[in-house]
């Protein structure tokens, strides 16, 4: 699975880790994140992320 970078702040979403602080389990692909999921660091939406 691919990792995705939040270009504005530098946060990297790694599907191997997920986002446990927001109840996203490890193994969740970026494409499978809820539409309303936002970057845990800056709060911007999925549209600002690019594949690493």
mmCIF file of the N, C-alpha and C atoms, coordinates in Angstrom:
data_MODEL
# 
_entry.id   MODEL 
# 
loop_
_atom_site.group_PDB 
_atom_site.id 
_atom_site.type_symbol 
_atom_site.label_atom_id 
_atom_site.label_alt_id 
_atom_site.label_comp_id 
_atom_site.label_asym_id 
_atom_site.label_entity_id 
_atom_site.label_seq_id 
_atom_site.pdbx_PDB_ins_code 
_atom_site.Cartn_x 
_atom_site.Cartn_y 
_atom_site.Cartn_z 
_atom_site.occupancy 
_atom_site.B_iso_or_equiv 
_atom_site.pdbx_formal_charge 
_atom_site.auth_seq_id 
_atom_site.auth_comp_id 
_atom_site.auth_asym_id 
_atom_site.auth_atom_id 
_atom_site.pdbx_PDB_model_num 
ATOM 1   N N  . UNK A 1 1  ? 0.847   -1.195 0.000  1.00 0.00 ? 1  UNK A N  1 
ATOM 2   C CA . UNK A 1 1  ? 0.000   0.000  0.000  1.00 0.00 ? 1  UNK A CA 1 
ATOM 3   C C  . UNK A 1 1  ? 0.880   1.242  0.000  1.00 0.00 ? 1  UNK A C  1 
ATOM 4   N N  . UNK A 1 2  ? 0.396   2.261  -0.676 1.00 0.00 ? 2  UNK A N  1 
ATOM 5   C CA . UNK A 1 2  ? 1.159   3.493  -0.834 1.00 0.00 ? 2  UNK A CA 1 
ATOM 6   C C  . UNK A 1 2  ? 0.977   4.424  0.360  1.00 0.00 ? 2  UNK A C  1 
ATOM 7   N N  . UNK A 1 3  ? 2.016   5.193  0.630  1.00 0.00 ? 3  UNK A N  1 
ATOM 8   C CA . UNK A 1 3  ? 1.965   6.249  1.635  1.00 0.00 ? 3  UNK A CA 1 
ATOM 9   C C  . UNK A 1 3  ? 1.615   7.557  0.940  1.00 0.00 ? 3  UNK A C  1 
ATOM 10  N N  . UNK A 1 4  ? 0.952   8.436  1.671  1.00 0.00 ? 4  UNK A N  1 
ATOM 11  C CA . UNK A 1 4  ? 0.525   9.722  1.105  1.00 0.00 ? 4  UNK A CA 1 
ATOM 12  C C  . UNK A 1 4  ? 1.007   10.863 1.988  1.00 0.00 ? 4  UNK A C  1 
ATOM 13  N N  . UNK A 1 5  ? 1.495   11.917 1.331  1.00 0.00 ? 5  UNK A N  1 
ATOM 14  C CA . UNK A 1 5  ? 2.057   13.085 1.991  1.00 0.00 ? 5  UNK A CA 1 
ATOM 15  C C  . UNK A 1 5  ? 1.084   14.251 1.948  1.00 0.00 ? 5  UNK A C  1 
ATOM 16  N N  . UNK A 1 6  ? 0.870   14.890 3.100  1.00 0.00 ? 6  UNK A N  1 
ATOM 17  C CA . UNK A 1 6  ? 0.106   16.137 3.149  1.00 0.00 ? 6  UNK A CA 1 
ATOM 18  C C  . UNK A 1 6  ? 1.084   17.238 2.772  1.00 0.00 ? 6  UNK A C  1 
ATOM 19  N N  . UNK A 1 7  ? 0.939   17.775 1.573  1.00 0.00 ? 7  UNK A N  1 
ATOM 20  C CA . UNK A 1 7  ? 1.911   18.760 1.081  1.00 0.00 ? 7  UNK A CA 1 
ATOM 21  C C  . UNK A 1 7  ? 2.022   20.006 1.953  1.00 0.00 ? 7  UNK A C  1 
ATOM 22  N N  . UNK A 1 8  ? 0.928   20.553 2.483  1.00 0.00 ? 8  UNK A N  1 
ATOM 23  C CA . UNK A 1 8  ? 1.074   21.775 3.275  1.00 0.00 ? 8  UNK A CA 1 
ATOM 24  C C  . UNK A 1 8  ? 1.876   21.601 4.576  1.00 0.00 ? 8  UNK A C  1 
ATOM 25  N N  . UNK A 1 9  ? 1.724   20.449 5.257  1.00 0.00 ? 9  UNK A N  1 
ATOM 26  C CA . UNK A 1 9  ? 2.360   20.332 6.579  1.00 0.00 ? 9  UNK A CA 1 
ATOM 27  C C  . UNK A 1 9  ? 3.412   19.248 6.696  1.00 0.00 ? 9  UNK A C  1 
ATOM 28  N N  . UNK A 1 10 ? 3.441   18.291 5.761  1.00 0.00 ? 10 UNK A N  1 
ATOM 29  C CA . UNK A 1 10 ? 4.458   17.250 5.797  1.00 0.00 ? 10 UNK A CA 1 
ATOM 30  C C  . UNK A 1 10 ? 4.049   15.961 6.487  1.00 0.00 ? 10 UNK A C  1 
ATOM 31  N N  . UNK A 1 11 ? 2.820   15.884 7.000  1.00 0.00 ? 11 UNK A N  1 
ATOM 32  C CA . UNK A 1 11 ? 2.342   14.635 7.616  1.00 0.00 ? 11 UNK A CA 1 
ATOM 33  C C  . UNK A 1 11 ? 2.291   13.538 6.549  1.00 0.00 ? 11 UNK A C  1 
ATOM 34  N N  . UNK A 1 12 ? 2.681   12.331 6.922  1.00 0.00 ? 12 UNK A N  1 
ATOM 35  C CA . UNK A 1 12 ? 2.619   11.194 6.003  1.00 0.00 ? 12 UNK A CA 1 
ATOM 36  C C  . UNK A 1 12 ? 1.618   10.185 6.546  1.00 0.00 ? 12 UNK A C  1 
ATOM 37  N N  . UNK A 1 13 ? 0.592   9.891  5.743  1.00 0.00 ? 13 UNK A N  1 
ATOM 38  C CA . UNK A 1 13 ? -0.338  8.826  6.098  1.00 0.00 ? 13 UNK A CA 1 
ATOM 39  C C  . UNK A 1 13 ? 0.254   7.512  5.625  1.00 0.00 ? 13 UNK A C  1 
ATOM 40  N N  . UNK A 1 14 ? 0.516   6.622  6.586  1.00 0.00 ? 14 UNK A N  1 
ATOM 41  C CA . UNK A 1 14 ? 1.081   5.307  6.292  1.00 0.00 ? 14 UNK A CA 1 
ATOM 42  C C  . UNK A 1 14 ? 0.022   4.264  6.620  1.00 0.00 ? 14 UNK A C  1 
ATOM 43  N N  . UNK A 1 15 ? -0.480  3.545  5.599  1.00 0.00 ? 15 UNK A N  1 
ATOM 44  C CA . UNK A 1 15 ? -1.529  2.569  5.859  1.00 0.00 ? 15 UNK A CA 1 
ATOM 45  C C  . UNK A 1 15 ? -1.092  1.436  6.786  1.00 0.00 ? 15 UNK A C  1 
ATOM 46  N N  . UNK A 1 16 ? 0.201   1.206  6.912  1.00 0.00 ? 16 UNK A N  1 
ATOM 47  C CA . UNK A 1 16 ? 0.674   0.180  7.849  1.00 0.00 ? 16 UNK A CA 1 
ATOM 48  C C  . UNK A 1 16 ? 0.398   0.585  9.288  1.00 0.00 ? 16 UNK A C  1 
ATOM 49  N N  . UNK A 1 17 ? 0.280   1.899  9.525  1.00 0.00 ? 17 UNK A N  1 
ATOM 50  C CA . UNK A 1 17 ? 0.042   2.432  10.870 1.00 0.00 ? 17 UNK A CA 1 
ATOM 51  C C  . UNK A 1 17 ? -1.414  2.846  11.049 1.00 0.00 ? 17 UNK A C  1 
ATOM 52  N N  . UNK A 1 18 ? -2.016  3.374  9.987  1.00 0.00 ? 18 UNK A N  1 
ATOM 53  C CA . UNK A 1 18 ? -3.364  3.911  10.089 1.00 0.00 ? 18 UNK A CA 1 
ATOM 54  C C  . UNK A 1 18 ? -3.336  5.260  10.801 1.00 0.00 ? 18 UNK A C  1 
ATOM 55  N N  . UNK A 1 19 ? -4.412  5.598  11.453 1.00 0.00 ? 19 UNK A N  1 
ATOM 56  C CA . UNK A 1 19 ? -4.511  6.834  12.239 1.00 0.00 ? 19 UNK A CA 1 
ATOM 57  C C  . UNK A 1 19 ? -5.234  6.480  13.537 1.00 0.00 ? 19 UNK A C  1 
ATOM 58  N N  . UNK A 1 20 ? -4.522  5.837  14.464 1.00 0.00 ? 20 UNK A N  1 
ATOM 59  C CA . UNK A 1 20 ? -5.183  5.337  15.673 1.00 0.00 ? 20 UNK A CA 1 
ATOM 60  C C  . UNK A 1 20 ? -5.844  6.419  16.514 1.00 0.00 ? 20 UNK A C  1 
ATOM 61  N N  . UNK A 1 21 ? -5.355  7.648  16.446 1.00 0.00 ? 21 UNK A N  1 
ATOM 62  C CA . UNK A 1 21 ? -5.967  8.733  17.216 1.00 0.00 ? 21 UNK A CA 1 
ATOM 63  C C  . UNK A 1 21 ? -7.360  9.082  16.698 1.00 0.00 ? 21 UNK A C  1 
ATOM 64  N N  . UNK A 1 22 ? -7.664  8.669  15.463 1.00 0.00 ? 22 UNK A N  1 
ATOM 65  C CA . UNK A 1 22 ? -8.969  8.958  14.861 1.00 0.00 ? 22 UNK A CA 1 
ATOM 66  C C  . UNK A 1 22 ? -9.697  7.675  14.446 1.00 0.00 ? 22 UNK A C  1 
ATOM 67  N N  . UNK A 1 23 ? -9.373  6.589  15.164 1.00 0.00 ? 23 UNK A N  1 
ATOM 68  C CA . UNK A 1 23 ? -10.046 5.288  14.973 1.00 0.00 ? 23 UNK A CA 1 
ATOM 69  C C  . UNK A 1 23 ? -9.919  4.708  13.571 1.00 0.00 ? 23 UNK A C  1 
ATOM 70  N N  . UNK A 1 24 ? -8.788  5.003  12.888 1.00 0.00 ? 24 UNK A N  1 
ATOM 71  C CA . UNK A 1 24 ? -8.508  4.401  11.588 1.00 0.00 ? 24 UNK A CA 1 
ATOM 72  C C  . UNK A 1 24 ? -7.504  3.279  11.835 1.00 0.00 ? 24 UNK A C  1 
ATOM 73  N N  . UNK A 1 25 ? -7.929  2.031  11.681 1.00 0.00 ? 25 UNK A N  1 
ATOM 74  C CA . UNK A 1 25 ? -7.032  0.918  12.007 1.00 0.00 ? 25 UNK A CA 1 
ATOM 75  C C  . UNK A 1 25 ? -5.894  0.748  11.008 1.00 0.00 ? 25 UNK A C  1 
ATOM 76  N N  . UNK A 1 26 ? -4.819  0.139  11.485 1.00 0.00 ? 26 UNK A N  1 
ATOM 77  C CA . UNK A 1 26 ? -3.707  -0.229 10.610 1.00 0.00 ? 26 UNK A CA 1 
ATOM 78  C C  . UNK A 1 26 ? -4.245  -1.103 9.489  1.00 0.00 ? 26 UNK A C  1 
ATOM 79  N N  . UNK A 1 27 ? -3.686  -0.930 8.293  1.00 0.00 ? 27 UNK A N  1 
ATOM 80  C CA . UNK A 1 27 ? -4.127  -1.706 7.144  1.00 0.00 ? 27 UNK A CA 1 
ATOM 81  C C  . UNK A 1 27 ? -5.174  -0.994 6.299  1.00 0.00 ? 27 UNK A C  1 
ATOM 82  N N  . UNK A 1 28 ? -5.576  0.214  6.700  1.00 0.00 ? 28 UNK A N  1 
ATOM 83  C CA . UNK A 1 28 ? -6.572  0.972  5.943  1.00 0.00 ? 28 UNK A CA 1 
ATOM 84  C C  . UNK A 1 28 ? -5.876  1.764  4.840  1.00 0.00 ? 28 UNK A C  1 
ATOM 85  N N  . UNK A 1 29 ? -6.185  1.437  3.594  1.00 0.00 ? 29 UNK A N  1 
ATOM 86  C CA . UNK A 1 29 ? -5.602  2.145  2.455  1.00 0.00 ? 29 UNK A CA 1 
ATOM 87  C C  . UNK A 1 29 ? -6.109  3.584  2.435  1.00 0.00 ? 29 UNK A C  1 
ATOM 88  N N  . UNK A 1 30 ? -5.296  4.489  1.894  1.00 0.00 ? 30 UNK A N  1 
ATOM 89  C CA . UNK A 1 30 ? -5.691  5.899  1.805  1.00 0.00 ? 30 UNK A CA 1 
ATOM 90  C C  . UNK A 1 30 ? -7.024  6.039  1.083  1.00 0.00 ? 30 UNK A C  1 
ATOM 91  N N  . UNK A 1 31 ? -7.208  5.283  0.027  1.00 0.00 ? 31 UNK A N  1 
ATOM 92  C CA . UNK A 1 31 ? -8.438  5.347  -0.770 1.00 0.00 ? 31 UNK A CA 1 
ATOM 93  C C  . UNK A 1 31 ? -9.663  4.939  0.042  1.00 0.00 ? 31 UNK A C  1 
ATOM 94  N N  . UNK A 1 32 ? -9.447  4.163  1.110  1.00 0.00 ? 32 UNK A N  1 
ATOM 95  C CA . UNK A 1 32 ? -10.560 3.673  1.923  1.00 0.00 ? 32 UNK A CA 1 
ATOM 96  C C  . UNK A 1 32 ? -10.850 4.547  3.143  1.00 0.00 ? 32 UNK A C  1 
ATOM 97  N N  . UNK A 1 33 ? -10.090 5.628  3.307  1.00 0.00 ? 33 UNK A N  1 
ATOM 98  C CA . UNK A 1 33 ? -10.368 6.549  4.410  1.00 0.00 ? 33 UNK A CA 1 
ATOM 99  C C  . UNK A 1 33 ? -11.721 7.218  4.165  1.00 0.00 ? 33 UNK A C  1 
ATOM 100 N N  . UNK A 1 34 ? -12.451 7.539  5.229  1.00 0.00 ? 34 UNK A N  1 
ATOM 101 C CA . UNK A 1 34 ? -13.739 8.223  5.043  1.00 0.00 ? 34 UNK A CA 1 
ATOM 102 C C  . UNK A 1 34 ? -13.546 9.560  4.320  1.00 0.00 ? 34 UNK A C  1 
ATOM 103 N N  . UNK A 1 35 ? -14.559 9.974  3.583  1.00 0.00 ? 35 UNK A N  1 
ATOM 104 C CA . UNK A 1 35 ? -14.485 11.230 2.827  1.00 0.00 ? 35 UNK A CA 1 
ATOM 105 C C  . UNK A 1 35 ? -14.258 12.434 3.734  1.00 0.00 ? 35 UNK A C  1 
ATOM 106 N N  . UNK A 1 36 ? -14.708 12.340 4.982  1.00 0.00 ? 36 UNK A N  1 
ATOM 107 C CA . UNK A 1 36 ? -14.559 13.474 5.895  1.00 0.00 ? 36 UNK A CA 1 
ATOM 108 C C  . UNK A 1 36 ? -13.288 13.398 6.753  1.00 0.00 ? 36 UNK A C  1 
ATOM 109 N N  . UNK A 1 37 ? -12.419 12.431 6.468  1.00 0.00 ? 37 UNK A N  1 
ATOM 110 C CA . UNK A 1 37 ? -11.149 12.327 7.197  1.00 0.00 ? 37 UNK A CA 1 
ATOM 111 C C  . UNK A 1 37 ? -10.274 13.531 6.854  1.00 0.00 ? 37 UNK A C  1 
ATOM 112 N N  . UNK A 1 38 ? -9.579  14.057 7.873  1.00 0.00 ? 38 UNK A N  1 
ATOM 113 C CA . UNK A 1 38 ? -8.684  15.198 7.667  1.00 0.00 ? 38 UNK A CA 1 
ATOM 114 C C  . UNK A 1 38 ? -7.314  14.881 8.244  1.00 0.00 ? 38 UNK A C  1 
ATOM 115 N N  . UNK A 1 39 ? -6.327  15.602 7.781  1.00 0.00 ? 39 UNK A N  1 
ATOM 116 C CA . UNK A 1 39 ? -4.965  15.457 8.271  1.00 0.00 ? 39 UNK A CA 1 
ATOM 117 C C  . UNK A 1 39 ? -4.941  15.689 9.785  1.00 0.00 ? 39 UNK A C  1 
ATOM 118 N N  . UNK A 1 40 ? -4.350  14.755 10.545 1.00 0.00 ? 40 UNK A N  1 
ATOM 119 C CA . UNK A 1 40 ? -4.302  14.918 11.995 1.00 0.00 ? 40 UNK A CA 1 
ATOM 120 C C  . UNK A 1 40 ? -3.448  16.105 12.451 1.00 0.00 ? 40 UNK A C  1 
ATOM 121 N N  . UNK A 1 41 ? -2.537  16.565 11.622 1.00 0.00 ? 41 UNK A N  1 
ATOM 122 C CA . UNK A 1 41 ? -1.661  17.679 12.007 1.00 0.00 ? 41 UNK A CA 1 
ATOM 123 C C  . UNK A 1 41 ? -2.248  19.032 11.670 1.00 0.00 ? 41 UNK A C  1 
ATOM 124 N N  . UNK A 1 42 ? -2.781  19.194 10.432 1.00 0.00 ? 42 UNK A N  1 
ATOM 125 C CA . UNK A 1 42 ? -3.201  20.528 10.013 1.00 0.00 ? 42 UNK A CA 1 
ATOM 126 C C  . UNK A 1 42 ? -4.707  20.659 9.770  1.00 0.00 ? 42 UNK A C  1 
ATOM 127 N N  . UNK A 1 43 ? -5.425  19.536 9.719  1.00 0.00 ? 43 UNK A N  1 
ATOM 128 C CA . UNK A 1 43 ? -6.870  19.590 9.569  1.00 0.00 ? 43 UNK A CA 1 
ATOM 129 C C  . UNK A 1 43 ? -7.388  19.763 8.153  1.00 0.00 ? 43 UNK A C  1 
ATOM 130 N N  . UNK A 1 44 ? -6.487  19.711 7.163  1.00 0.00 ? 44 UNK A N  1 
ATOM 131 C CA . UNK A 1 44 ? -6.931  19.828 5.769  1.00 0.00 ? 44 UNK A CA 1 
ATOM 132 C C  . UNK A 1 44 ? -7.408  18.468 5.258  1.00 0.00 ? 44 UNK A C  1 
ATOM 133 N N  . UNK A 1 45 ? -8.193  18.486 4.193  1.00 0.00 ? 45 UNK A N  1 
ATOM 134 C CA . UNK A 1 45 ? -8.796  17.274 3.661  1.00 0.00 ? 45 UNK A CA 1 
ATOM 135 C C  . UNK A 1 45 ? -7.874  16.450 2.778  1.00 0.00 ? 45 UNK A C  1 
ATOM 136 N N  . UNK A 1 46 ? -8.400  15.313 2.352  1.00 0.00 ? 46 UNK A N  1 
ATOM 137 C CA . UNK A 1 46 ? -7.636  14.355 1.552  1.00 0.00 ? 46 UNK A CA 1 
ATOM 138 C C  . UNK A 1 46 ? -7.137  14.935 0.230  1.00 0.00 ? 46 UNK A C  1 
ATOM 139 N N  . UNK A 1 47 ? -7.795  15.997 -0.253 1.00 0.00 ? 47 UNK A N  1 
ATOM 140 C CA . UNK A 1 47 ? -7.425  16.552 -1.562 1.00 0.00 ? 47 UNK A CA 1 
ATOM 141 C C  . UNK A 1 47 ? -6.034  17.184 -1.581 1.00 0.00 ? 47 UNK A C  1 
ATOM 142 N N  . UNK A 1 48 ? -5.447  17.482 -0.420 1.00 0.00 ? 48 UNK A N  1 
ATOM 143 C CA . UNK A 1 48 ? -4.109  18.083 -0.396 1.00 0.00 ? 48 UNK A CA 1 
ATOM 144 C C  . UNK A 1 48 ? -2.994  17.044 -0.296 1.00 0.00 ? 48 UNK A C  1 
ATOM 145 N N  . UNK A 1 49 ? -3.358  15.767 -0.250 1.00 0.00 ? 49 UNK A N  1 
ATOM 146 C CA . UNK A 1 49 ? -2.391  14.687 -0.134 1.00 0.00 ? 49 UNK A CA 1 
ATOM 147 C C  . UNK A 1 49 ? -1.922  14.226 -1.516 1.00 0.00 ? 49 UNK A C  1 
ATOM 148 N N  . UNK A 1 50 ? -0.652  13.856 -1.597 1.00 0.00 ? 50 UNK A N  1 
ATOM 149 C CA . UNK A 1 50 ? -0.094  13.293 -2.827 1.00 0.00 ? 50 UNK A CA 1 
ATOM 150 C C  . UNK A 1 50 ? 0.613   11.984 -2.486 1.00 0.00 ? 50 UNK A C  1 
ATOM 151 N N  . UNK A 1 51 ? 0.601   11.065 -3.447 1.00 0.00 ? 51 UNK A N  1 
ATOM 152 C CA . UNK A 1 51 ? 1.256   9.784  -3.246 1.00 0.00 ? 51 UNK A CA 1 
ATOM 153 C C  . UNK A 1 51 ? 2.765   10.003 -3.164 1.00 0.00 ? 51 UNK A C  1 
ATOM 154 N N  . UNK A 1 52 ? 3.391   9.346  -2.198 1.00 0.00 ? 52 UNK A N  1 
ATOM 155 C CA . UNK A 1 52 ? 4.861   9.447  -2.046 1.00 0.00 ? 52 UNK A CA 1 
ATOM 156 C C  . UNK A 1 52 ? 5.552   8.605  -3.083 1.00 0.00 ? 52 UNK A C  1 
# 
